[in-house]
């Protein structure tokens, strides 16, 4: 009789939950990386705008143009702050997802160890049964005079 793990369906369910948690972690990490990319692009825009502003200041800039640049740079900096807040939130989400994956993985590994232990016990029991059968056959042969 082959070995049948009594918690097979529970293990399959936990493995499914683990795969879902891993996918959610991947999605969270992807979202975080998109924000990082947005921040890098915005920093480059701010750098270019600042360079342009400094260049125009060297040549002399009128009050309306000066006010425009200052307002524009302030707007970009506010946008950067918003992105940094989003990045912090996304990083916390990634950390939460990592913890969830770790917990799900522990749960699967626990069932793996139970299955391994049960498989070993089954093997020991099977060996005992076979040994008993062999002993019975040897005993019968000895009694029958062979």
NORZINOR-V18763 format. One record per residue. RES is the residue in three letters. PSI is psi in whole degrees, 0 to 359 (NA if undefined). Layout:
res=RES psi=PSI
res=RES psi=PSI
This chain:
res=UNK psi=124
res=UNK psi=158
res=UNK psi=135
res=UNK psi=120
res=UNK psi=123
res=UNK psi=340
res=UNK psi=26
res=UNK psi=315
res=UNK psi=324
res=UNK psi=317
res=UNK psi=315
res=UNK psi=318
res=UNK psi=316
res=UNK psi=324
res=UNK psi=321
res=UNK psi=315
res=UNK psi=321
res=UNK psi=314
res=UNK psi=321
res=UNK psi=317
res=UNK psi=322
res=UNK psi=320
res=UNK psi=319
res=UNK psi=322
res=UNK psi=316
res=UNK psi=318
res=UNK psi=319
res=UNK psi=318
res=UNK psi=320
res=UNK psi=317
res=UNK psi=319
res=UNK psi=318
res=UNK psi=325
res=UNK psi=320
res=UNK psi=318
res=UNK psi=317
res=UNK psi=316
res=UNK psi=318
res=UNK psi=315
res=UNK psi=317
res=UNK psi=318
res=UNK psi=320
res=UNK psi=322
res=UNK psi=318
res=UNK psi=315
res=UNK psi=317
res=UNK psi=314
res=UNK psi=317
res=UNK psi=320
res=UNK psi=316
res=UNK psi=315
res=UNK psi=317
res=UNK psi=315
res=UNK psi=321
res=UNK psi=315
res=UNK psi=326
res=UNK psi=325
res=UNK psi=323
res=UNK psi=357
res=UNK psi=127
res=UNK psi=142
res=UNK psi=163
res=UNK psi=315
res=UNK psi=319
res=UNK psi=320
res=UNK psi=313
res=UNK psi=319
res=UNK psi=310
res=UNK psi=315
res=UNK psi=315
res=UNK psi=317
res=UNK psi=314
res=UNK psi=322
res=UNK psi=319
res=UNK psi=316
res=UNK psi=321
res=UNK psi=323
res=UNK psi=318
res=UNK psi=320
res=UNK psi=317
res=UNK psi=319
res=UNK psi=318
res=UNK psi=322
res=UNK psi=323
res=UNK psi=317
res=UNK psi=321
res=UNK psi=318
res=UNK psi=316
res=UNK psi=316
res=UNK psi=323
res=UNK psi=321
res=UNK psi=321
res=UNK psi=318
res=UNK psi=316
res=UNK psi=317
res=UNK psi=318
res=UNK psi=322
res=UNK psi=315
res=UNK psi=321
res=UNK psi=318
res=UNK psi=317
res=UNK psi=316
res=UNK psi=316
res=UNK psi=321
res=UNK psi=318
res=UNK psi=318
res=UNK psi=318
res=UNK psi=318
res=UNK psi=326
res=UNK psi=314
res=UNK psi=326
res=UNK psi=316
res=UNK psi=323
res=UNK psi=317
res=UNK psi=317
res=UNK psi=314
res=UNK psi=314
res=UNK psi=321
res=UNK psi=318
res=UNK psi=317
res=UNK psi=320
res=UNK psi=316
res=UNK psi=317
res=UNK psi=316
res=UNK psi=318
res=UNK psi=318
res=UNK psi=318
res=UNK psi=317
res=UNK psi=314
res=UNK psi=319
res=UNK psi=318
res=UNK psi=317
res=UNK psi=316
res=UNK psi=321
res=UNK psi=317
res=UNK psi=317
res=UNK psi=317
res=UNK psi=320
res=UNK psi=315
res=UNK psi=317
res=UNK psi=319
res=UNK psi=320
res=UNK psi=328
res=UNK psi=2
res=UNK psi=20
res=UNK psi=NA
